[in-house]
Amino acid sequence: MATLRLKIDGRTFRDAANREVIIRGINLSGDSKLPSKPDLPSHVREHFFDGDNVSFAGRPFSVDEARTHFARLKRWGYNTLRYLFTWEAIEHAGPGRFDEEFIQHTISVLRVAKEYGFCVFLDPHQDVWSRFSGGCGAPMWTLYACGLNPRTFAVTEAALVQNTWPDPAEFPKMIWSTNYYRLVSQVMFTLFFGGRDFAPKAIIDGKNIQDYLQDHFHGACRHLARRLHEAGDLENDVVIGWETFNEPNRGLIGWPDLSVIPKEQVLRKGTSPTAWQAILTGSGRACEVETWAFGRMGPYKSGTALVDPEGESAWLPVDWDDSYYGWKRDPGWKLGECIWAQHGVWDPSNDMLLKKDYFLHHPGTEEVITYEVFTNTYFMDFYRRSRDTIRAIHKDCILFCQPPVLELPPTLKNTPDDDTRMVYAPHFYDGITLMTKSWNRWWNVDVIGVLRGRYLAPAFAIKIGETAIRNCFRDQLAAMSKEGLDNMGEHPCVFTEIGIPFDMNDQHAYKTGDYSSQCMALDANYFAIERCGANGSSLWVYVAKNDHQWGDRWNGEDLSIFSVDDIPLPSPNSSSPPSNLSSNTLASVSPSTLKGSLLSPSISSEPSRRNPELTNTPGYRAAEAYNRPTPTAIAGDVQSYGFDWKKCIFTLSLSAPRATNQDTPTEIFLPEYHFPINATEVEVSGGKWTVSVEGPQDAMVQILRWWHNEGDQEITIKGVVKKHGKVVAENDEEEEEGYLSQFWRNGCTVM
């Protein structure tokens, strides 16, 4: 087994030469949420409920296509993959029945990733529990095991699922996320994390449902880890670590009053039932519930609506064949009745809520369960088991600890859980942009500040103007990173999800090719990552089959940086020989290299062409904003770095304990689109540098190497200022003349 490629030194990553490494990651891939056989995006109803007879082999893409996708990501400067898989992909056929075809496909794809030098950490992904409750993750049989009936979720609104929506094309944007506050997710997460305490009657195969579900989840992860270990050439060299669980949620644990929506529940859209109303409609009762909409000023109550299941229940009928999957349910756990009614929370005979605070206190200690208490007890019990399960096989792996979203991280500092191979892995999204699918340059909100009680009133958390918004993003990420240090101890912080929607403003960019709004939004997010002091990020997301009509093909989301209906940035012709520039030489630009710099590599997938209005004007899909310079290996400690996108200036400050070794200088990924090799200025505090285009023919990248002395050092790199957001036509003489003038202005000779 190879030595771990990355080691953790306090709060930084280091390579074998002890250089600091910044994680420039991408989530791969949104396709992995969905079955491949049959191909079942979330807008397709056919075969949806045949959840046992699916396969995820072929996700995120075929082995034959893998080199095209990995080469593209390499050219874009990514060095790390957050590699998604779901529990369903491994164990969809039934408890203990593992899909070896999917696992072998995963091994084959990871071997191709190895060819391109990526580091990989594996993410057992989920959203709102399962595809059958409106997201992804767990197999369908887990719902049956908990006594729920997926076929009646739509009529009871126990979950809002695009596959079963009357017109999937009209599925409200981002409403899928409200499923966290609907019956199915609330039941499943409560049982998964706290079944022993809150559902002691839920016994299956002689164990509580909490243990039954967690045993199978950990068993699936263990089986994959064992197969990767047996492969012999992936551990440490490619697969460096594991995340434990994507976006864990407490369900109802700690809920103070089931009849009231908690004040911290800021996400409201569409019908917004209280937990008690969700329990009632889940048992076939009609309820009038509030409806909410999300406007440019945030969420607001829009009215009320009657949810009437007309007697249909989200719970399995009494006569359901409970022997189908081979388990044995305890006689004390009855089918056909709400699990919370069976535990005395309410009385179905008169629909009276008996224990509105049933979930507020720990049954054994009577301790009030705040979200912080949940994280430090129920979540940490799960995390420890995940860690021990994976480390029993992959002994050196790094664990990426992701606590509940936007909540305080667990208090681990100076405890036995203060693990030297642990990373704090929070998520951050600009909720205003995500929910409205538009970039608002005029105002935004300090969400973390509001959640942490830093303002007397939410109105004081509003930030006005683009500069204030960008700084607010930076400050929120810096605060989250500091919370990790304060609570968890000295560990790296990597934001393993951050991203923007690309179908902003009713898909304006798809009709015009103008991605200016997306560029500004994405640059603001990367500005925050670069300036907040974190150790990197993993952008959400790369989807191989994204198109302009259906986006990521999952719940109407459209966050993929790649689409078959857009075109890549101009880049050097892959057939041209590598070029070089150094502090000692200045190369010339010839007609052949200039022409090569304006060519685009071919894309592997054909444009969808389903809707000409959305596909006839392709754009760069904001690649100007994510294709940005990054220090990837720093001979010393990073003090600060960042890319001023509008001025096309990259700066890096570092402190070096010693002069750089000849073989291991500081290295910076320098995208050629912004920094053409013969139109780039480099200023250093001292030392020498070179710029070269290198790598395999299909994945050539431009790297700046800098040999410097010890002490505080600085480098400034100036590239070509361009107009971003729209494609420049090849026959646009005015634009091309402006492009050439940039070369002349920087003192280059044009042959």
ABEGO torsion letter per residue (X at the ends): XBBBABBBBEABBBBAAGBBBBBBBBBOBAAAABBAOBBBBAABABGAABAABBBABGOABBAAAAAAAAAAAAAAGBABBBBBBBAAAAAAAEBGBBBAAAAAAAAAAAAAAAAAGBBBBBBBBBBGGBAAAGBBGBBAAAAAAAGBBAAAAAAAGABBBAAABABAAABBBGAAAAAAABAAAAAAAAAAAAAAAABAABBBGGBBAAAAAAAAAAAAAAAAAAAAAAAGAABGAABABBBABBGBBAEABGBABAABBBAABABBBEBBBBAAAAAAAAAGBBBBBBBBBBBAAEBBBAEBBBBBAGGBBABBBAABBAAAAGBBBBAABBBGBBAAAAAGABBAAAGBBABAAAAABBAAAGBBBBAAAAAABAAAAAAAAAAAAAAAABAABBBBBBBBBGBBBBBABGBAABBAABBBBBBBBBAAAAAAGBBBAABBBBAAAAAAGABABAAAABBBEAAAAAAAAAAAAAAAAAAAAAAAEBBBBBBABBBBBAABGGGAAAAAGBAAAAAAAAAAAAAAAAAAGBAEBBBOBBBAABBAAAEAGBGGBBABABBAABBBBBBBBAABBBBBBBAABBBBBBAAAAAAAABBBBBABBBAGABAAAAABBBAGGAAAABBBBBABBBEBBABBEBBAAAGBBBBBBBBABBBBAABBBBBBBBAAABBAAABBBBBAEEBBBBBBBEBAAABBBBBBBBBBBEBBBBBBBBBBBBBGBBBBAABAAAAAAAAAAAAAAGBBBX
